[in-house]
Amino acid sequence: MHERWEVCRGEDFNDADMLFTVKKSSVVQFKTHLEVFLKGNEDEKSPDFEVKGNFLDREGQVFHKDQLVAEVNKKRRRKKSFRSNLSL
């Protein structure tokens, strides 16, 4: 059985307030792969969005129909420097 979450608007669960459902794509995962089904996608044959990534490394991507729509990457540290366009 896949882990599954139902997300709804407000504090009480109500079918009218349900926004989407999220489930793991498989039971055993080394990297996170979640499938997101919007409220109108009741047959759940294909997800509306997929979230893939390695959240321990703070990296992840959101896909809509195999197209990358958002990406989160760990903030990379830069060498200490200060630059300003401020004129005194």
Buried (B, 14 or more C-beta within 10 A) or exposed (E): EEEEEBEBEEEEEEEEEBEBBBBBBEEEEEEBEBBBBEBEBEEEEEBBBBBBBEEEEEBBBBBEEEEEEEEEEEEEEEEEEEEEEEEE
